[in-house]
Amino acid sequence: MKQYKLIGPFTQLISLENSNLKGPIKDENLTIIKEAGILIKGDKIDTIGTFSDLKNEINASGTEIIELSSNYICVPGFIDCHTHICFSGSRARDYAMRNSGKSYLEIAKTGGGIWDTVTQTRLAKKEELTDGVIKRANSLLKNGITTVEVKSGYGLSIEEELKMLRAIQNANDTTKTDLVPTCLAAHILPKDFNGNHSAYLEEISNSLFPILKSEKLTNRIDAFVEQSAFTSTDIYPYFKKAKDMNFDITVHADQFTPGGSEIAIKTGAISADHLEASTQKEIDLLAKSNVISVALPGASIGLGCDFTPARKILNAGGALAIASDWNPGSAPMGDLLMQACILGTFEKLSNAELLAGITSRAAAALHLTDRGRLVSGMLADFNLFKTDHFNEIFYHQGKLTPSQVWKRGDLVYQQ
Protein backbone atom coordinates (compact mmCIF):
# COMPACT_ATOMS: atom_id res chain seq x y z
CA MET A 1 0.00 0.00 0.00
CA LYS A 2 1.42 3.38 -1.01
CA GLN A 3 2.09 5.82 1.79
CA TYR A 4 1.27 9.01 -0.11
CA LYS A 5 -1.50 10.24 -2.39
CA LEU A 6 -1.24 13.19 -4.76
CA ILE A 7 -4.47 14.60 -6.13
CA GLY A 8 -4.97 17.46 -8.59
CA PRO A 9 -4.74 19.66 -10.51
CA PHE A 10 -7.51 21.87 -9.13
CA THR A 11 -8.51 24.95 -11.08
CA GLN A 12 -8.63 26.76 -7.75
CA LEU A 13 -7.78 25.72 -4.20
CA ILE A 14 -8.93 27.95 -1.34
CA SER A 15 -6.96 26.99 1.76
CA LEU A 16 -8.11 29.71 4.20
CA GLU A 17 -4.58 29.47 5.59
CA ASN A 18 -4.35 33.16 6.45
CA SER A 19 -8.02 33.93 7.13
CA ASN A 20 -8.68 35.77 10.39
CA LEU A 21 -10.85 34.25 13.09
CA LYS A 22 -12.62 37.55 13.79
CA GLY A 23 -14.07 40.36 11.73
CA PRO A 24 -14.96 40.78 8.05
CA ILE A 25 -13.25 38.94 5.19
CA LYS A 26 -13.26 40.35 1.68
CA ASP A 27 -13.32 37.97 -1.25
CA GLU A 28 -10.29 39.66 -2.78
CA ASN A 29 -8.27 38.87 0.34
CA LEU A 30 -8.60 35.11 -0.15
CA THR A 31 -5.46 33.30 -1.26
CA ILE A 32 -6.35 31.22 -4.31
CA ILE A 33 -3.86 28.64 -5.54
CA LYS A 34 -4.33 27.85 -9.24
CA GLU A 35 -3.57 24.46 -10.80
CA ALA A 36 -3.06 23.22 -7.24
CA GLY A 37 -2.44 19.80 -5.80
CA ILE A 38 -2.65 18.17 -2.37
CA LEU A 39 -0.08 15.65 -1.25
CA ILE A 40 -1.63 13.45 1.44
CA LYS A 41 0.24 11.29 3.93
CA GLY A 42 -2.05 8.95 5.82
CA ASP A 43 -5.04 10.98 7.00
CA LYS A 44 -3.29 14.36 6.95
CA ILE A 45 -2.17 16.95 4.44
CA ASP A 46 1.54 16.76 3.80
CA THR A 47 1.96 19.57 1.26
CA ILE A 48 -0.16 22.05 -0.69
CA GLY A 49 1.33 23.45 -3.88
CA THR A 50 1.22 23.52 -7.65
CA PHE A 51 0.27 20.06 -8.89
CA SER A 52 2.96 19.92 -11.57
CA ASP A 53 5.67 20.88 -9.08
CA LEU A 54 4.51 18.32 -6.55
CA LYS A 55 4.35 15.64 -9.23
CA ASN A 56 7.92 16.37 -10.24
CA GLU A 57 9.17 16.31 -6.66
CA ILE A 58 7.55 13.13 -5.35
CA ASN A 59 8.79 9.59 -5.45
CA ALA A 60 6.32 8.11 -7.90
CA SER A 61 6.94 4.57 -6.69
CA GLY A 62 5.72 5.49 -3.22
CA THR A 63 2.82 7.75 -4.23
CA GLU A 64 -0.62 7.09 -5.67
CA ILE A 65 -1.24 9.83 -8.24
CA ILE A 66 -4.85 10.86 -8.89
CA GLU A 67 -4.80 13.21 -11.86
CA LEU A 68 -8.01 15.07 -12.65
CA SER A 69 -9.00 15.95 -16.19
CA SER A 70 -11.91 18.36 -15.51
CA ASN A 71 -12.20 21.71 -13.75
CA TYR A 72 -12.50 21.28 -10.00
CA ILE A 73 -12.56 23.77 -7.14
CA CYS A 74 -11.10 22.50 -3.87
CA VAL A 75 -12.27 23.86 -0.50
CA PRO A 76 -11.97 22.56 3.08
CA GLY A 77 -14.50 20.01 4.26
CA PHE A 78 -17.58 21.73 5.67
CA ILE A 79 -18.27 21.66 9.41
CA ASP A 80 -21.79 21.84 10.85
CA CYS A 81 -21.10 23.01 14.39
CA HIS A 82 -24.68 22.92 15.78
CA THR A 83 -27.18 20.13 15.10
CA HIS A 84 -29.77 18.02 16.91
CA ILE A 85 -29.74 15.01 14.56
CA CYS A 86 -30.18 12.45 17.35
CA PHE A 87 -33.95 12.23 17.75
CA SER A 88 -36.99 10.14 16.97
CA GLY A 89 -40.31 11.08 15.43
CA SER A 90 -41.57 14.03 13.40
CA ARG A 91 -42.96 17.46 14.20
CA ALA A 92 -44.64 18.03 10.83
CA ARG A 93 -47.85 18.91 12.65
CA ASP A 94 -46.03 21.68 14.54
CA TYR A 95 -44.77 23.10 11.25
CA ALA A 96 -48.26 23.16 9.77
CA MET A 97 -49.74 24.77 12.90
CA ARG A 98 -46.97 27.38 13.04
CA ASN A 99 -47.54 28.36 9.41
CA SER A 100 -51.26 28.63 10.05
CA GLY A 101 -50.59 31.25 12.74
CA LYS A 102 -50.43 29.24 15.97
CA SER A 103 -47.99 30.44 18.62
CA TYR A 104 -45.33 28.32 20.31
CA LEU A 105 -47.42 28.15 23.50
CA GLU A 106 -50.54 27.17 21.58
CA ILE A 107 -48.64 24.38 19.84
CA ALA A 108 -47.15 23.19 23.13
CA LYS A 109 -50.59 23.08 24.77
CA THR A 110 -51.77 20.67 22.07
CA GLY A 111 -48.89 18.30 22.78
CA GLY A 112 -46.35 19.72 20.35
CA GLY A 113 -43.02 21.43 20.87
CA ILE A 114 -39.80 20.05 22.34
CA TRP A 115 -41.65 17.80 24.78
CA ASP A 116 -43.26 15.97 21.85
CA THR A 117 -39.78 15.03 20.57
CA VAL A 118 -38.69 14.11 24.10
CA THR A 119 -41.62 11.71 24.37
CA GLN A 120 -40.88 10.08 21.01
CA THR A 121 -37.14 9.89 21.63
CA ARG A 122 -37.62 8.27 25.02
CA LEU A 123 -39.72 5.55 23.35
CA ALA A 124 -36.98 4.78 20.85
CA LYS A 125 -34.34 2.14 21.53
CA LYS A 126 -30.68 3.15 21.49
CA GLU A 127 -30.17 1.16 18.29
CA GLU A 128 -32.96 3.09 16.55
CA LEU A 129 -31.39 6.40 17.56
CA THR A 130 -27.98 5.20 16.36
CA ASP A 131 -29.43 4.26 12.97
CA GLY A 132 -31.11 7.66 12.69
CA VAL A 133 -27.89 9.53 13.43
CA ILE A 134 -25.97 7.43 10.89
CA LYS A 135 -28.59 8.04 8.21
CA ARG A 136 -28.62 11.82 8.77
CA ALA A 137 -24.83 12.06 9.08
CA ASN A 138 -24.40 10.15 5.81
CA SER A 139 -26.81 12.51 4.07
CA LEU A 140 -24.76 15.45 5.35
CA LEU A 141 -21.55 13.82 4.14
CA LYS A 142 -22.91 13.80 0.58
CA ASN A 143 -23.24 17.58 0.89
CA GLY A 144 -19.61 17.93 1.89
CA ILE A 145 -20.04 18.09 5.66
CA THR A 146 -17.16 16.10 7.08
CA THR A 147 -17.56 17.06 10.76
CA VAL A 148 -20.93 17.30 12.55
CA GLU A 149 -21.70 18.41 16.09
CA VAL A 150 -24.59 16.37 17.56
CA LYS A 151 -26.50 17.31 20.70
CA SER A 152 -28.48 15.25 23.15
CA GLY A 153 -31.32 17.11 24.87
CA TYR A 154 -34.37 15.04 23.97
CA GLY A 155 -33.86 12.64 26.87
CA LEU A 156 -33.99 15.04 29.84
CA SER A 157 -33.21 12.43 32.46
CA ILE A 158 -29.97 10.75 33.49
CA GLU A 159 -30.86 7.46 31.83
CA GLU A 160 -32.30 8.94 28.64
CA GLU A 161 -29.52 11.47 28.10
CA LEU A 162 -27.01 8.65 28.45
CA LYS A 163 -28.97 6.61 25.92
CA MET A 164 -28.74 9.46 23.42
CA LEU A 165 -25.03 10.13 23.95
CA ARG A 166 -24.19 6.43 23.72
CA ALA A 167 -26.18 6.27 20.48
CA ILE A 168 -24.16 9.20 19.12
CA GLN A 169 -20.95 7.47 20.21
CA ASN A 170 -21.99 4.26 18.45
CA ALA A 171 -22.90 6.17 15.30
CA ASN A 172 -19.50 7.84 15.32
CA ASP A 173 -17.89 4.39 15.21
CA THR A 174 -19.80 3.62 11.99
CA THR A 175 -20.17 6.76 9.90
CA LYS A 176 -17.24 8.26 7.99
CA THR A 177 -18.26 11.71 9.21
CA ASP A 178 -16.65 12.83 12.47
CA LEU A 179 -19.36 13.37 15.09
CA VAL A 180 -18.74 15.80 17.96
CA PRO A 181 -21.16 15.00 20.83
CA THR A 182 -22.61 17.66 23.12
CA CYS A 183 -24.71 17.19 26.26
CA LEU A 184 -27.82 19.39 26.16
CA ALA A 185 -29.54 17.93 29.21
CA ALA A 186 -30.42 21.55 30.11
CA HIS A 187 -32.76 21.94 27.12
CA ILE A 188 -35.98 22.53 29.03
CA LEU A 189 -37.22 21.53 32.47
CA PRO A 190 -38.76 18.08 31.94
CA LYS A 191 -42.46 17.93 32.68
CA ASP A 192 -42.04 14.79 34.76
CA PHE A 193 -39.31 16.15 37.03
CA ASN A 194 -40.46 16.62 40.60
CA GLY A 195 -38.69 19.87 41.43
CA ASN A 196 -37.69 23.29 40.15
CA HIS A 197 -35.11 24.34 37.57
CA SER A 198 -32.26 24.60 40.06
CA ALA A 199 -32.95 21.17 41.52
CA TYR A 200 -32.97 19.60 38.06
CA LEU A 201 -29.68 21.24 37.07
CA GLU A 202 -28.10 20.17 40.34
CA GLU A 203 -29.16 16.57 39.77
CA ILE A 204 -27.78 16.58 36.23
CA SER A 205 -24.46 18.15 37.18
CA ASN A 206 -23.94 15.90 40.21
CA SER A 207 -25.09 12.62 38.68
CA LEU A 208 -24.62 12.88 34.90
CA PHE A 209 -21.42 14.91 34.53
CA PRO A 210 -19.16 12.29 36.21
CA ILE A 211 -20.52 9.55 33.93
CA LEU A 212 -19.91 11.70 30.85
CA LYS A 213 -16.28 11.96 31.92
CA SER A 214 -15.80 8.33 32.93
CA GLU A 215 -17.31 6.98 29.68
CA LYS A 216 -15.77 9.75 27.57
CA LEU A 217 -19.18 10.45 26.03
CA THR A 218 -18.60 14.18 25.54
CA ASN A 219 -16.46 17.08 26.63
CA ARG A 220 -19.11 19.69 25.80
CA ILE A 221 -22.01 21.03 27.90
CA ASP A 222 -24.80 23.14 26.38
CA ALA A 223 -27.89 24.83 27.81
CA PHE A 224 -30.89 26.70 26.43
CA VAL A 225 -30.80 30.05 28.21
CA GLU A 226 -34.20 31.60 27.65
CA GLN A 227 -37.23 32.69 29.66
CA SER A 228 -39.08 29.54 28.56
CA ALA A 229 -36.14 27.27 29.49
CA PHE A 230 -33.38 28.24 31.95
CA THR A 231 -32.55 31.76 33.12
CA SER A 232 -29.03 33.13 33.49
CA THR A 233 -29.44 32.87 37.27
CA ASP A 234 -30.48 29.22 36.97
CA ILE A 235 -27.67 28.24 34.67
CA TYR A 236 -24.63 29.97 36.18
CA PRO A 237 -23.91 27.37 38.91
CA TYR A 238 -24.45 24.59 36.34
CA PHE A 239 -21.93 26.08 33.94
CA LYS A 240 -19.50 26.77 36.80
CA LYS A 241 -19.62 23.10 37.77
CA ALA A 242 -19.03 22.16 34.13
CA LYS A 243 -16.02 24.48 33.91
CA ASP A 244 -14.63 23.13 37.18
CA MET A 245 -14.78 19.65 35.61
CA ASN A 246 -13.00 20.91 32.47
CA PHE A 247 -15.95 20.69 30.12
CA ASP A 248 -16.18 23.11 27.21
CA ILE A 249 -19.33 25.24 27.34
CA THR A 250 -21.61 26.32 24.53
CA VAL A 251 -24.88 28.22 24.92
CA HIS A 252 -28.21 28.49 23.14
CA ALA A 253 -28.26 32.26 23.54
CA ASP A 254 -30.44 35.26 22.64
CA GLN A 255 -32.84 33.29 20.46
CA PHE A 256 -36.01 35.09 21.55
CA THR A 257 -34.76 37.48 24.25
CA PRO A 258 -31.26 38.77 25.11
CA GLY A 259 -29.31 37.50 28.10
CA GLY A 260 -27.77 34.21 27.07
CA SER A 261 -24.82 35.78 25.30
CA GLU A 262 -23.79 37.62 28.47
CA ILE A 263 -23.72 34.38 30.47
CA ALA A 264 -21.71 32.80 27.63
CA ILE A 265 -19.11 35.54 27.96
CA LYS A 266 -19.17 35.45 31.77
CA THR A 267 -18.55 31.69 31.88
CA GLY A 268 -15.94 31.61 29.11
CA ALA A 269 -18.06 29.61 26.68
CA ILE A 270 -16.57 28.49 23.37
CA SER A 271 -19.64 29.68 21.46
CA ALA A 272 -22.96 31.46 21.74
CA ASP A 273 -25.45 30.06 19.22
CA HIS A 274 -28.62 31.62 17.73
CA LEU A 275 -28.38 35.34 18.69
CA GLU A 276 -31.41 36.35 16.63
CA ALA A 277 -32.53 38.66 19.46
CA SER A 278 -29.09 40.16 20.14
CA THR A 279 -29.02 43.96 20.29
CA GLN A 280 -26.02 46.19 19.65
CA LYS A 281 -25.13 45.83 23.32
CA GLU A 282 -24.75 42.04 23.02
CA ILE A 283 -23.03 42.32 19.64
CA ASP A 284 -20.36 44.65 21.07
CA LEU A 285 -19.81 42.43 24.11
CA LEU A 286 -19.41 39.34 21.93
CA ALA A 287 -17.01 41.14 19.60
CA LYS A 288 -14.76 42.07 22.52
CA SER A 289 -14.77 38.50 23.85
CA ASN A 290 -13.29 35.20 22.64
CA VAL A 291 -16.76 33.66 22.24
CA ILE A 292 -17.60 32.47 18.71
CA SER A 293 -21.00 33.67 17.50
CA VAL A 294 -22.89 30.93 15.65
CA ALA A 295 -25.69 31.91 13.26
CA LEU A 296 -28.43 29.34 12.72
CA PRO A 297 -30.35 30.42 9.59
CA GLY A 298 -32.28 27.14 9.53
CA ALA A 299 -34.14 28.15 12.68
CA SER A 300 -34.95 31.59 11.25
CA ILE A 301 -36.33 29.97 8.09
CA GLY A 302 -38.27 27.35 10.05
CA LEU A 303 -39.77 29.82 12.52
CA GLY A 304 -40.14 32.77 10.15
CA CYS A 305 -38.16 35.08 12.44
CA ASP A 306 -35.24 37.47 12.04
CA PHE A 307 -31.82 36.19 11.07
CA THR A 308 -28.82 36.44 13.37
CA PRO A 309 -27.36 39.96 12.86
CA ALA A 310 -24.35 38.43 11.14
CA ARG A 311 -23.20 41.55 9.30
CA LYS A 312 -23.24 43.62 12.49
CA ILE A 313 -21.34 40.93 14.40
CA LEU A 314 -18.60 40.84 11.78
CA ASN A 315 -18.41 44.60 11.40
CA ALA A 316 -18.03 44.91 15.18
CA GLY A 317 -15.04 42.56 14.99
CA GLY A 318 -16.73 39.37 16.15
CA ALA A 319 -16.12 35.80 15.00
CA LEU A 320 -19.04 34.28 13.08
CA ALA A 321 -19.64 30.62 12.32
CA ILE A 322 -22.72 29.28 10.53
CA ALA A 323 -24.55 26.04 11.35
CA SER A 324 -27.77 24.33 10.31
CA ASP A 325 -29.44 23.66 13.70
CA TRP A 326 -30.95 20.58 12.04
CA ASN A 327 -33.69 19.46 14.43
CA PRO A 328 -37.19 17.99 14.11
CA GLY A 329 -38.96 21.15 15.27
CA SER A 330 -37.73 24.59 14.22
CA ALA A 331 -35.09 23.63 11.64
CA PRO A 332 -36.03 20.42 9.79
CA MET A 333 -34.21 21.25 6.51
CA GLY A 334 -30.67 20.32 7.52
CA ASP A 335 -29.02 21.84 4.43
CA LEU A 336 -26.03 23.84 5.68
CA LEU A 337 -24.81 25.18 2.34
CA MET A 338 -28.25 26.36 1.23
CA GLN A 339 -28.89 28.03 4.57
CA ALA A 340 -25.51 29.77 4.52
CA CYS A 341 -26.28 31.11 1.03
CA ILE A 342 -29.65 32.43 2.18
CA LEU A 343 -28.07 34.07 5.23
CA GLY A 344 -25.47 35.63 2.97
CA THR A 345 -28.15 37.17 0.76
CA PHE A 346 -30.11 38.71 3.62
CA GLU A 347 -27.12 39.74 5.75
CA LYS A 348 -24.84 40.76 2.85
CA LEU A 349 -21.99 38.41 3.67
CA SER A 350 -19.09 37.90 1.29
CA ASN A 351 -18.47 34.45 -0.15
CA ALA A 352 -15.24 34.41 1.82
CA GLU A 353 -17.19 35.01 5.04
CA LEU A 354 -19.63 32.24 4.15
CA LEU A 355 -16.85 29.79 3.40
CA ALA A 356 -14.97 30.61 6.61
CA GLY A 357 -18.26 30.39 8.53
CA ILE A 358 -18.74 26.74 7.59
CA THR A 359 -15.07 25.72 7.73
CA SER A 360 -12.33 27.45 9.74
CA ARG A 361 -14.60 29.48 12.02
CA ALA A 362 -16.93 26.53 12.55
CA ALA A 363 -13.91 24.47 13.61
CA ALA A 364 -13.07 27.16 16.18
CA ALA A 365 -16.64 26.97 17.51
CA LEU A 366 -15.99 23.30 18.26
CA HIS A 367 -12.53 23.95 19.72
CA LEU A 368 -10.98 21.90 16.89
CA THR A 369 -7.56 22.92 15.64
CA ASP A 370 -6.90 20.07 13.19
CA ARG A 371 -9.41 20.94 10.45
CA GLY A 372 -11.24 23.75 8.68
CA ARG A 373 -8.23 24.88 6.62
CA LEU A 374 -6.12 23.21 3.95
CA VAL A 375 -2.57 23.47 5.26
CA SER A 376 0.22 21.06 6.09
CA GLY A 377 -0.53 18.95 9.16
CA MET A 378 -4.30 19.39 9.03
CA LEU A 379 -6.69 16.51 8.42
CA ALA A 380 -7.11 15.80 4.71
CA ASP A 381 -10.81 16.78 4.73
CA PHE A 382 -11.82 18.58 1.53
CA ASN A 383 -14.54 18.95 -1.08
CA LEU A 384 -14.22 19.09 -4.84
CA PHE A 385 -16.82 21.01 -6.82
CA LYS A 386 -16.98 20.49 -10.59
CA THR A 387 -16.83 24.12 -11.65
CA ASP A 388 -14.22 26.72 -12.60
CA HIS A 389 -14.59 29.36 -9.84
CA PHE A 390 -15.40 29.14 -6.14
CA ASN A 391 -18.06 31.88 -6.51
CA GLU A 392 -20.21 29.31 -8.34
CA ILE A 393 -20.59 27.30 -5.13
CA PHE A 394 -22.56 30.07 -3.42
CA TYR A 395 -24.15 31.46 -6.57
CA HIS A 396 -26.15 28.24 -6.96
CA GLN A 397 -27.48 28.59 -3.39
CA GLY A 398 -26.83 25.04 -2.29
CA LYS A 399 -27.87 23.34 -5.52
CA LEU A 400 -24.27 22.81 -6.62
CA THR A 401 -23.09 19.99 -4.40
CA PRO A 402 -19.64 18.39 -4.16
CA SER A 403 -18.63 15.98 -6.90
CA GLN A 404 -16.14 14.41 -4.50
CA VAL A 405 -15.85 14.42 -0.72
CA TRP A 406 -12.54 13.45 0.86
CA LYS A 407 -12.35 12.57 4.55
CA ARG A 408 -9.08 11.84 6.38
CA GLY A 409 -7.32 11.24 3.08
CA ASP A 410 -9.91 8.89 1.59
CA LEU A 411 -12.50 9.48 -1.12
CA VAL A 412 -15.75 8.80 0.79
CA TYR A 413 -18.33 10.11 -1.67
CA GLN A 414 -18.42 10.68 -5.40
CA GLN A 415 -21.21 11.57 -7.77
Protein Blocks (a to p, Z undefined) as FASTA:
>chain_A
ZZbdcedddfbaceklmgcfedcddfklpccdehiacddehjbcfbgcdfklmmmmpcfk
lpccdddfbdcddddddddfbdcfbcgdjfklmmmmmmnopafklmmmnopajklmmmmm
mmpcfklmmmmmmmmmmmmmmnopabdcddehinopaklmmmmmmmmmmmmmmmmbdcdd
ddfkblbccfkbgcdfklmmmmmmmmmmmmmmmnopaccdcddddfklccfklmmmmmmm
mmmnopacdddehklbghjlmmmmmnopabdchjlmpcfklmmmmmmmmbdcdddfklmm
mnopacddfklmmmnopacdddekiafklmmnopaklmmmmmmmmnopafklmmmmmmmm
mmmmnopakghiacehiacdddddddfbfklmmmnnopaccfbdceehiafbdZZ
